[in-house]
Amino acid sequence: MGAFFSFFIMFAMNSCMAGIIYYGAKLKADGLITIGDISAFLLYMIQLLFNFAIMAVVFGNVFKVIGASKKII
């Protein structure tokens, strides 16, 4: 269960990042935004994604603790 949750979170994060990069490239090609705007947004996005990655690891560890406590009980 924990492995599936971690996989889903990582897949969702990478999918969002790929979609944002694609959409940013499309906006740049249309001349609606600059490279600086894309760079600033990507840096903010990476900071946010690291927090989600840490949350995925924490929840994975919570599932491990739950499984270990069931073995003990």
Secondary structure by P-SEA (a helix, b strand, c coil): caaaaaaaaaaaaaaaaaaaaaaaaaaaaaccccaaaaaaaaaaaaaaaaaaaaaaaaaaaaaaaaaaaaaac
